[in-house]
Amino acid sequence: MIYTQDHNGPAYRLHALDLGNLTDKVTPRLVTASHPLTNGTIFNFNAKYQRQRPGLLLANGSIYAGFGSFCDFAANLSRGWLLGWTAGSMTPFPSNQIFDQQPTSPTTSFYRQSGCRGYGLATDDAGNILFVTGNSDYSGTTYDGITTFKKAWSRFLPR
């Protein structure tokens, strides 16, 4: 995964390198995603507001990447994303998941930091994807299980 500043702005590209000569095995894939929100609008992945923080996960013939906010800049424009691609072809999954819940106040976050805090994505024996979210604070209100999931372990079923 590389982060670049293209002529259209920030972008992420997923590469599959031949480790013998460091050339691309397949054409690098521009990271894109969108998801319908509960209010009916479409939320689009935007590399300007998202950072791919944890290491990539190769599991069950798929590649997974977690994205979170970038220094909580424009918190209303960032979400936690878990994106996936088929390993051999790097074809993106037809549907990627985000949490579209907004924070209950402007100073709190909801799941903006998928798979960050310095830990990588992982799987368990059942193939579930596990990661830790971030951005806790000293108030003790960083997890309520409904609107705030900061500093929480998360589990997703693979596609």
N, C-alpha and C positions, 0 to 999 in steps of 0.2 A: 504494500500500500504506500503510495507516495502522495504528498500534498504539494500542489504547485500553484503558482499565480499565472493563470492563462490570460489571454487577451479578453476573455469574458469575465475574469475574476478568479477567485479561489476555486480549486477543484481537487478531487481525489481520484486516483486511478489505481486499480488493482492490477498487478502484474503477476504472471506465472513465469518465473525465470528458469532456464536451463542452468543448473548449477555448474555444469562443465565449462560453459563459455559465457554465462551471464547474459544470454540473449532471451528475448521473449519467446515462449513456446506458442502462445496465441496472442492475438491483438489485445493490448491492455484495455481494460474495461473502465469507462468513466462511471463513477459511482453516482447513481441517481435513485431516487425513490419518492413516492408520494403515498398519501394515505388519507382516506376520508375521515374527517373528524365527526364527533357526535352532533355538532351543530350544522352539519351538511356541507361545510366547506372542505376544500382539499388542502392538505398541508404538504408542502414540497420540501424535500431535503435541500438544504442550502449550506454548502461548504464554508461560507463566510461565518456562520454561527455554530457549526458543529465541529468537534474534534474527535478524531479516531485515536483514542487514548490507550486502550489495552492492546496486547498482542493479538494477532489473528488466531483463530481456532480452526484447525482442520479436523473434522469429525464426521463419521458416517458418510463419506464421499462429498462433503460440503465444506465450504469455507465460510466462516462467520466473522463479522467485525462489529464491535460496539462503538457507538458514537455518543458523545455528550456535549454539553455546552462548552463554550470557550470563555473562560473567566466570567461566566454569567453575563456576558455582554448581550444585550437585547434578549433578556430572559423570556419575553413573550414570543420570540421567534425561534427558540431552541426547544428541542425535545430529546428524550433518550431514544435512540434508534438501535435496533439489532437487525442487521442486514445479512443476507446470505446469498451465496452463489454455488452452483454446481462446480465441483473442483476441476474436472477435466476441461470443460469448455468455458468456465467462468460465466455461464449464463446466470443472470440474476433470478432469484426466486420470483414467481409471478406475484407474490404478495409479501411485503415486509411489514413488520409490526412496529408500532409506536404506541406509547400511552398518550392519549390526547386530553387528559385531565389537566386543567389549569390550576395553579396554586390558589389557595384561598385568600392570600393577601399578596401584595406586590413584593414583599420582602421574603417570601418563602418560595421554595422550588418543589416541583413534583417530578421526580424521575428524570431530571435533565442530564444526569451523569451516568448513562448506561455503561457498565463495565469499566469504571475508572478506578481511581484511588490507588493506582499503581499495581493492581492485580489484573491478571489476564482472564479471558473467558475460559471456562472449563466445562467438562461434561462429567456426568456420573455414569454408573454402570448401565442405567436404563437409557442413556443417550440424551438426557435432559441437558440443556445449556444453563450453566450457572454463572452468575457474576455479582459483583458488589457495586452498589450505587454510592454516590458521594454527596458532599456538601452538607455536612452536619454543622450544627452550631451549639453553643454553650447552653441554650435555653432548655434543653431536654424535650423539645417538641419536634425532633427530626424524624419521627416515625409514628404515624397513627394508623397505618394500614388502609387508609381511605383516600386521603388527599396529599399525604406527605410520605415519601418513601426514601428519605435521605439516609445514607449509611445503612442500607438494608441488603441482605442476600436476596437474590432473585433467581427464579427457576422458570425456564420456558421449555415447552415441548418442541422438539425439532419438527420441521416441515417434512 
